Structure formats: structure tokens, C-alpha cells
Amino acid sequence: MNFDDTPQEAAFRAQAREWIAANAPKQYEDDLRKASLGRVQLKGANILEVAKAWQKKKADAGWAVPHWPKDYGGRGATPIERVIWQQEEGVFGKLGALFIIGQGMCGPTMMAFASEDQKRHFLPPLASGENVWCQLFSEPAGGSDVAGLRTRAEKDGDDWIINGQKIWTSGAHYSDYGILITRTDPTVPKHKGLTMFFLDMKSPGVEIKPIKQANGQSEFNEVYFTDVRIPDAQRLGAVGDGWNVSLTTLMNERMSIGANVATGFPELFEFANTLILDDGPAIDNAAVRSKLANWAVRASGLKYTSFRAISALSKGERPGPENSIGKLVAGSMIQDVATYAIDLQGAAGVMSGADDADAGGKFQAMLLRSPATRVEGGTDEILRNIIAERVLGLPGDIRVDKDVPFNKIPTKGRA
């Protein structure tokens, strides 16, 4: 693979760089450079408002989701041009984290299964950040088994009545719309009786309760549905084919998350260059250098694995199971990096408060947020199974409930 820009790509890069230089919200650049997983704060500003304003400015100039078709709010850029844009946007791209689920997962699902009128109506405001979307998949009783969901959808004329609960829904508390997978037929095996919809998150009967995290934030939510009405016109795919529809979402989810999960390595490398240990600068310590070299190799591997996925997209292929590799490696790596950085600080690593060194707080925030990274978008165990079975071709796990009607699967007392 040749990573040098072609003349066309070089021209695209120059155009993107010029526009970003003239339009980026530079007053927040320093805060964004210091931001890390678990802690993105802008002094004197609401990050959601700033992110929406930046996204809208990009949309007005055609840069919001450059690889999307023009009719849906993009500019029809190639997958490689999308990467070039992300490279040039740099730290300002952190403002786009609030839209990853909508633009990286819900949007592709809508493009594949919504009607043309719906795509033209819903996708442009999704691209511009005017509407934020969330993904309503996980449930308390299902764990990592998406197909084990119990949220029910029952037909009532031209509508469906939804009852049930979702959990760990990122951004539900500020989302306008969401895609929702439900069970419409409990008499067939669990993967077959599912149906996908999209809905307005302000619909009557939708209740959202933020979950307080260890790092003090509340990015995730519980969402309850009580007799929520959804028109059949908002169904995505055929009745009972929700599992196949969800695969489009999940494959794009693992690509979006795997390609964007922070590893913590750049922050650790910078920190090691400034930290003074008992025997001198940390960067001169052989043990520290060995650790850094190991993580540098992993970070490089993640980078080029994501490029391989982008190359597949450029050929018109659907994101594949190999995208689970990036999510699996990056999720554990950031936890290890944050733990090591705190260990390097010694006693200073346990301090907390506004007056502490910026680096110490950064790695604390990373460590407290990192367990969620290993759960969202698929747990480590699920990802290992996917890689083993679908990438390496190894025998699958024994699944005794695979062909059993869902309502016949023992629930250990749960209704």
C-alpha cells in the first residue's frame, strides 16, 4: 500500500487545511489538546453547544461527513479523503465525538434500510449535528448477548407498541432520535424474531435516566419504554429481520469505535519526556523506554489495521469483523497505559483535585473511564469470539440456545 498522497489527494488536503485554518474554533485548541479519554472540558463553554456549532459550520461548507453522498449532507469524498480530513482536523476532531454514534452507526443503517424520503429528511440534520442520534441495543438481562433482548414490540394497526428497557445507551440524554432493536416474535429462535425501528427520543413513554460513572461523568443512560408508539413506516428492514439489520450497525460501530478509540500512547510519550524520576528523566530510563517501544508498535499496528479497513471500504466492501481487532487492542491498551502512567508518578498518582498537575488528572480520568471502553461496542470476550470465528476461521462456541424458541429459553426466574 502506498501512503503518499496522489496529486488529487494532495489538492484535497491543501483545501481542507486551508479551510480548517480559517474556520476552526481556535479559542478551544489548547483545551482540546489537553483533553483525553474520560475528560474533555472547555473553559467557560458548554461542549455540546461548541461541538454543534463546529459541526454546523463544517456542514455549511460541505465538510461535516465528507464521505457521505451530497444528497445526505456529505460531499461524496472517497474513503481516503475522509482519512485526510480527519488528519487535518486534528484536535478539533475531538468535538465530533458526540456525533460518532449517529454518523458512524445510525447513519449507515438509515442509508441501507430507510426509504429515500426518510434519508433525505433525517440524514442532513444528522450530518450537520443539528440532530443527535443514539443506539438502543443493550439490555440489563442480555449482557453482551444482543440477541437476548426482551424489549417487546407488538403490532397495533399501523403502529407498534414498545415496552421494555435499554441500558448503557451513550448520549441518550441529549439525543433527538435513536435506532431501536426489539423482539417482535418470541416463538422463534432469538436471532430470528427481532425487528429494528427508529424513533423520536421525545416520544411519549420514553424515560431516560443517566448513569453516574466512577469518573464523575454520566455519558451512559438507562432508557425505559412504556407503551411507546412507533409508526410502522419507521421500521428499518423486514419484520423479523432485525438481526441482519443490526449487523450493519454493529459492523460500523466496531469500525467507528475501533478507529477512534484513544490509546493514551501520545499522552504517555509526552509525559515521559517531562517527568523526572529518582534517577533522572523518565525517557532515559531503560524500563520506561521498553514499555514505550512496546506500545508504539501496538499504536502503529492499530493505525495500519484501520487503513486496511479503509482500503476495503474504498472498494465498496462492507466493514468486516476484522474491525473488532482495533477495538479489542485499543480498549485494553489505554487501561494499561493509564495504570502505568499513574505508577510512574508514585504517590502523586493518587492525588485528585483542581490544583493537581494536569498530567496526573489526565491519566486518572483515563483510568476511571477505560473499563467502559472495554464494554461499549462489544466486550473483550465477544470481540475475541468474533475474531476467532470470523477472521481466523476457528470453530465457534457451543451455543445450546441457538435454535431454541426464545420463549422456551430458561430465564432463572426473570420474567
N, C-alpha and C positions, 0 to 999 in steps of 0.2 A: 504494500500500500504506500502511495506517495503522499506525504503530508504537506508538500509545498503547495501554495495557492496557485491555481491556474490564473491566467490574465483576467478572466471573468470573475473569479473569486477574489482576486486582489482588488478589483474595482469595487466589488460589493463591500469588502472590508473597509476600504477607504471611505465609502459613502456612509457606512454605519458609524465609523469612528468620528467622522465629521459631525454627523447629526447628534451623537451622544455628547460630544464635547460642547455643542451649542445648547443642548436642552436638558441634560441631566441635572437633578436636584443636588448640586454640589455642596450645599449647606449641610447635607447629611452624610457626606462622603466619609468623614472621619469616624462618625458613629458606626457606619456600616462596615468600615474596615475592622473595627474592634469587635463587631458582632460575631457571635459564634452560635453553634447549635445550643439551644436552650436559653439564649439571651440575645435578643435583638431589641435594643432600646434606642429611641431617638429623643434627644434632649428637647423638651418643650414642644413635642409634637405627638400626635396620635398616629401610630404606624399604619393602621388601616386606612386612614384618610390620605396619608402621604403615598402609600402604595397604590391606592385607587387613582390618585391624581397623576402619578407617573405612568400607570398603565393606560389611562385615558389619553395622555399626551402621546404615548407611543402609538396608540390605536389611530389617532387622528392623522398620524404621519405614515401609517401602514407598517409599523414595527411591532405591534402588540404580540401577535403569534405569527411570526413571519412565514412559517411553513404551512399554515392553513391556506385554503383557497381564498381568493379575494372576495368571493360572494359571502363568505362566512366570517370576514373580519381579518383575514391574513393578507399576504402579498404574493402567495404562490411560490415562495422561496424553496430551494432544494434542501434536503436534509443537511448537506454540508454547509450551506449558507446559514442554516439555523444554528449550527455549531459556531460559526464565525461570529454571528450576532451575540451569542452567549459569551464568547471570549471577549468581545469588545465591550459589552455591557458591564462586565466585571462585577465590582462590589454592588453596583446598583441593581444587579440581578437578584440580590437578596430580598429586595422589595417584592419580587414576584413569587416568593414562597407561599404567600397567601392564596395564590391562584393555581398552584401546581395541581391540586386535585381536580378543579374544574377544567383547566385547559389540557392537563396531561391525561386525565382518565375519563371524566364525564363527557368532554367534548368529542373525543374519538368515538365513544359509544353512541352519542347522539348522531354523529356523522354516518355511522354504519347502520343505524336502525330507525332513526326518526324520519318522519315524512319531510319532503323538500320544503314545504311551507314552514314546518316547525324548525328546521335547520336555519332557514333564513331569518326566522323570528328570534330564536333563542341564542344562536351562536355568536352573532356580532356583539351583543352586550356582554356575553361571557368573555369574549376575546378582549374587550375594552376594560374589563374589570368593573363595569357598572353593576353587573350581577355576579355574585359569588356562588359557586356550587359546591356541594359536598356529596359524599358517597356513603350510602346507608346499607352496609353489608353485615358487619359483625354483630353477634348477639351474645348475651350472658351465658346461655345454655350451650352455645355452639362451639365456644373456644376458637380454635383455628380451623374448624370444620365449617366452611361457609355453607356447604350443602346441608348442614344440620340445623338450619334456621327454622324458627317457629312462627315468625310473623305471618299472619294469615291475610289473604286477600280473597273475598267472596263476592261473586258477581251479583249485582243488583240493577237490573235493567241495563242502561248504558254506562253505569258506573261500577266501580269496585269499592268495597268497604274494607278498610285496612285496620287491623288490631294487632298489637304486639309491641316489641321493644327492640331497639338497636343500642349498641354501646361502642365507645371508643371512636365516635364519629368526629373526625377532625374538622374544626371550624363550623360546626352546625349552628353555633350561637350567633354567627354573623353571616350565615349563608341565606341566599334568596331562594335557591332551588336545590334539589338533590335527586340523585338516581337511587331507586329503592328496589331491592330484590325481595320477593315474598314467596310464600308457599300457597299455591292455588289448588293443589290436589295431593292430599296426604295419603291416598290409597296406592300410590305408585312409589318405586324406589326414590330415595331422597334427591338424586340428581335430576329426576325427570319431572317432578311436579312443581317446578319453580317458574315464576313469571316476573319480568322486570318492568318497572314503571319510572316515570319522572314526575315530580310533584313540586308545588309551591310550598316552601317551608313555613309559610304563614297560614297554611290551610287550617281550618277549624279542627281541633282534635289532636294537633301536633304540639307536644310539650317537650321542651329542651332543658336539660339540667347539666350545667358544666361540672366536670370532674376536677377536683383540686389535686394538683400533682406535687411530687416531692420538691420540685424546684420553685414552687410557689405560683406557677402559671396554671392556666386552665384552657389548654388547647383542645382537649378531648371532651366529649359530651355523652350523656345518656339521652336517647330520644324515644319518647313514648307516643304510640299511635292509638287513639281511642275513637273508633267509628269514623275514621278519616275517609272522605270520599275522593276518589280519583277517577276522572273520565277514562273510558276505555281508549279514547283517542290518544291518551298519554302512555299507552303501553308500548314498550320497546321490544320488538320481536314477537313471535307467536306465543300464545298461551301454552305454558308447559315447557317452553324452550329457554327459560331464563338462565339456565346454567351455561348454555352456549353463548348467550349474550354477555353474561358476566365474564367469560373468558377474555373477551375483547377488553373489558375494563381492567381485569387483573393483569393481563399481559402488559398493557400500557402503564398500569400502576407500578409494576416492578421495573419497567424501563424508566419511568419518570423518577421514582424514588431512588433506584439504583444508580442512575446517572447524576443525581443531585444530592445524595447523602454526603454530608461533610465527613471527612475522615479525621480532622483535627491535626493532621500532619503539618500543614503550613504554619499553624499557630505554635505547635511544639518546636518546630525548627527555629522559628523566630525567637521563641522563649529561651531555647538552649544557647542561642547566640548572645543573650543578655544576662543570663543567670550566672552568678558566681557561687561555686561550691567551695568546700573547705580547701580543696587542692587546686583551685583556680577556676577559670571559665568552664562551664558545663560542656561547651562544644569541644573542648580539648580533652575531655575525659574519654578514655577508650571504650568504656562500657556504654556511655551515652551515645557515642558515635556508632557503635554496633547496633544499638536499638534504632537510631535514626536511619541507618542504612537499610535495615530490615523493612521499616515502614515506608521508606522511599520506594523500594521495589514494589511493595503492595500498591501504593498510590499510583505508580506508573502502570502497573498491571490493570488496575481499575480504569484508568484513563483510556488505555488502548482497547480494553474489552468493550467499553462504551462506544468507541469508534467503530468497532466491528459490528455492533448492533446498528449504528447509524448507517453503515455501508449496506446492511441488509435492507433497511428502510428505503435507501436510495434506489434499490432495485425493485421497489414495490412490494416487498415482503412484509408480513405482519410481525410485530415484535414477538420473539420466541421465548422459550423457557430459559435460554442462556442468560437472560437479563436478571434472573434470580441470583446469579453469581455476584454481581456488583452489590446488590442489597445485602447479601449474606456477609461478604467480606467487609464492606464499609461499616455495617452495623456493629460488628464485634470490634473492629479496629478503633473506632472512636472511643469506645469504652476503655479499651486497653491504653490508648494514648492519654486520655484524661486521667486515668489512675496513675500512670507513670509520671505525668507532669506534677501531680499533687505529691507523689512520693519524693520527687526531686526537691520540692520546696521544704521538705521536712516538717517541722512543727508549724511553719507558716501556712502549710497547705490546708489546715483545718480551720483557719480563721474565716470569718464571714462578716460582711458589713460594708457600708458605703465607703469607708475610709481605707479599705484594704487595697493592695496593689491590684491593678486592673487584670494582670495575667492570672493571679490567683483566683479571682472571681470568675474569670472566663472558663478556667478548667473545672472549677466547682460546678458551674452551670452545665458544662458539657457532661460531666459525670452523672449529675442528677437527671438529665434529660435522656441520656444514652440508653437506658433499659427500654424506654418507649420505642426507640428506633429499631430495636431488635424484635418488636412485636408488630408495629404498624406495617402494613403492606405484606404481611406473612411472617410468621415466626421462623426462627432459625431452623427448627425441625421440619416445618413444612417446606421451606426452601431447599433443604438438603434432600428431601424426598423428590422434589421436582427435578433437581439437578441429577440425582441418581437415576431416576426412571426415564426422564425425557431428554436429557442431554447425554448421559453415559450409557443409556440402554440397559440398566441393571434391572433385575426382577422387582416388581412392585411389592409394597407391603400387603400382607393379608388383610383384607377388609371384609369382615364377616357380615356387615350390614349393607354391603354394596347393592345386592339385588332384593333386599327385603323391603316391602312396603313401609313407607315412613311411619305410618300409624301403628305398625307392629314392632317397631324397634323399642326395646326396653328403655325406660326413662328414669329408673331408680327413684320412683316416687314423684318425679316432676310432671306437672300437667302439660 
